[in-house]
Amino acid sequence: MKTQYTVRTTKDGKMMFTKDVEIVTKEHDELVLAITEHIGYDTEDAEIYAQWLKNTCLDAYRSEYELRRKIH
């Protein structure tokens, strides 16, 4: 299973990802590159953030899947 992401920055510089936007599948290296280019993190911080983002997205996906399974 591939995880999908959208990385955005708010006006006050905070990071967020959203589910309401069509999101693009990225491999880990592409995600790190996107974070360094668009957010301005150095590579080491981008690696950490990319891993956190992947874990968070996967947890959200699993939670939503479990909820849908219980409803149906």
Sequence and secondary structure as in RCSB ss.txt:
>XXXX:A:sequence
MKTQYTVRTTKDGKMMFTKDVEIVTKEHDELVLAITEHIGYDTEDAEIYAQWLKNTCLDAYRSEYELRRKIH
>XXXX:A:secstr
   EE  EE TTS EE  SSS  EE  HHHHHHHHHHHT   HHHHHHHHHHHHHHHHHHHHHHHHHHHHH 
